[in-house]
Amino acid sequence: NSSLAGEIVSVTWVLPEGAKDPKYFKKDQKTGEYFDFVYKPSLGEGYQWDEENRTLTVYVRDNGQYDSNPVAGEVRDPGVITSSTSGSITGPSGSAGAARSGDLLQLRYVRSGF
């Protein structure tokens, strides 16, 4: 939905018990290198870790500098979650299957009208 262009979208994972200091490394669109996508309050983009609920949330602005998909209303965000432990990761739709901490994640957010 192109009317949603420019909005920040998010995806949240529940990480396994014992996950310590998880990080989200995002792939740089130009260099192909991965970098620590630390949350920047001034932009509203990056990842935030909620230790109490064991949730890692990634925020990306549609068609912003960190969106790898130029289509309005869609966000593509290749990245990887790292942590000092491994286990199952519960994804945004209930389960990410056999994903483990450190697995490469190809995220595609598609926003539809409300």
HELIX and SHEET records of a PDB file:
HELIX    1   1 SER A    2  LEU A    4  5                                   3    
SHEET    1   A 3 ILE A   8  VAL A  14  0                                        
SHEET    2   A 3 THR A  55  ARG A  61 -1                                        
SHEET    3   A 3 GLY A  46  ASP A  50 -1                                        
SHEET    1   B 4 TYR A  34  ASP A  36  0                                        
SHEET    2   B 4 LYS A  23  LYS A  27 -1                                        
SHEET    3   B 4 GLU A  74  THR A  82 -1                                        
SHEET    4   B 4 LEU A 104  VAL A 110 -1                                        
END                                                                             
